Amino acid sequence: MVTEDSKVNIKEALPLTVLYDGACPLCRREIGVYRGLQPLQPDGPVCFVDVSDTTLPLPPGTTREQLLARFHVRGRDGQLLSGAQAFLALWAALPGWRWLALAGRLPGAAWAMERGYRLFLRWRPMLQRWAFRFDQPGLDQPGLDRPALEQPKSRDGGS
């Protein structure tokens, strides 16, 4: 089961812990997709921690700025992964994304993914400004559906 517990103590977190920037609309949307999935291993839940929340403790040896600058995952072995390696670890745990984790094992694939991620990071501030304009609060929250695009039908059955 994917858990959403942004108030969890990182030292006591569930085995695979995603450390994400909850203040970033791009990050929130992507994490919202992952949260809705059941992990491939029932005994290997995924925990999501919003590191933009300044009340939460950080993993030893890290800074909030470091964790907000790149995507990080703390693996089941306790190792902190970032960038492409972090995405590969998360994707390996989720249905529908595992094929990307497998593709990342091909020679040179993880290197290319890391280079692509670094290119994205250059454009991230501009993309964030654009995304803030279209951001709709609550889209990343589990159990909340996107706003309905249809007009409600009238009570007499007409449209």
ZIGIKA-V765823 format. One record per residue. N is the residue number from 1. RES is the residue in three letters. PHI is phi as a letter, one per 30 degrees, with the letter a starting at -180 (none if undefined). Layout:
N:RES:PHI  N:RES:PHI
This chain:
1:MET:none  2:VAL:d  3:THR:c  4:GLU:b  5:ASP:b  6:SER:d  7:LYS:c  8:VAL:d  9:ASN:d  10:ILE:e  11:LYS:d  12:GLU:c  13:ALA:d  14:LEU:d  15:PRO:e  16:LEU:c  17:THR:c  18:VAL:c  19:LEU:c  20:TYR:b  21:ASP:c  22:GLY:d  23:ALA:d  24:CYS:c  25:PRO:d  26:LEU:d  27:CYS:d  28:ARG:e  29:ARG:d  30:GLU:d  31:ILE:d  32:GLY:e  33:VAL:d  34:TYR:d  35:ARG:d  36:GLY:d  37:LEU:c  38:GLN:d  39:PRO:e  40:LEU:d  41:GLN:c  42:PRO:e  43:ASP:d  44:GLY:b  45:PRO:d  46:VAL:c  47:CYS:c  48:PHE:c  49:VAL:b  50:ASP:d  51:VAL:d  52:SER:d  53:ASP:d  54:THR:d  55:THR:d  56:LEU:d  57:PRO:d  58:LEU:c  59:PRO:e  60:PRO:e  61:GLY:i  62:THR:b  63:THR:c  64:ARG:d  65:GLU:d  66:GLN:d  67:LEU:d  68:LEU:d  69:ALA:d  70:ARG:b  71:PHE:d  72:HIS:b  73:VAL:b  74:ARG:c  75:GLY:d  76:ARG:d  77:ASP:d  78:GLY:i  79:GLN:d  80:LEU:d  81:LEU:c  82:SER:b  83:GLY:i  84:ALA:e  85:GLN:d  86:ALA:d  87:PHE:d  88:LEU:d  89:ALA:d  90:LEU:d  91:TRP:d  92:ALA:d  93:ALA:c  94:LEU:c  95:PRO:d  96:GLY:i  97:TRP:c  98:ARG:d  99:TRP:d  100:LEU:d  101:ALA:d  102:LEU:d  103:ALA:d  104:GLY:d  105:ARG:d  106:LEU:d  107:PRO:e  108:GLY:i  109:ALA:d  110:ALA:d  111:TRP:d  112:ALA:d  113:MET:d  114:GLU:d  115:ARG:d  116:GLY:d  117:TYR:d  118:ARG:d  119:LEU:d  120:PHE:e  121:LEU:d  122:ARG:d  123:TRP:c  124:ARG:e  125:PRO:e  126:MET:d  127:LEU:d  128:GLN:d  129:ARG:e  130:TRP:d  131:ALA:d  132:PHE:d  133:ARG:d  134:PHE:c  135:ASP:d  136:GLN:c  137:PRO:e  138:GLY:j  139:LEU:d  140:ASP:c  141:GLN:d  142:PRO:d  143:GLY:i  144:LEU:c  145:ASP:d  146:ARG:d  147:PRO:e  148:ALA:d  149:LEU:c  150:GLU:c  151:GLN:d  152:PRO:d  153:LYS:d  154:SER:d  155:ARG:d  156:ASP:d  157:GLY:j  158:GLY:d  159:SER:c
